[in-house]
Amino acid sequence: MVVSLMAKKKNFPLRIDPHLYEVLERWAQDEFRSVNAHIEFLLREAARKEGRLKKEGKKEQE
């Protein structure tokens, strides 16, 4: 039996400027990530930098 340890992810459509997408696509390739994974990485880093995301493993209290 295979057990997935990955957390379920929320799917949502994202409309983005084509030029910005091209920039993100090249950047993601430089970092050996998919565009989706790179966008998530950038958003997570920004949220962490602003103190809006707790360290991994700790849930944010409301």
Summary of the structure (lengths in Angstrom):
residues: 62
radius of gyration: 14.4
end to end distance: 36.2
largest distance: 43.8
contacts: 84
relative contact order: 0.08
helix: 45%
strand: 0%
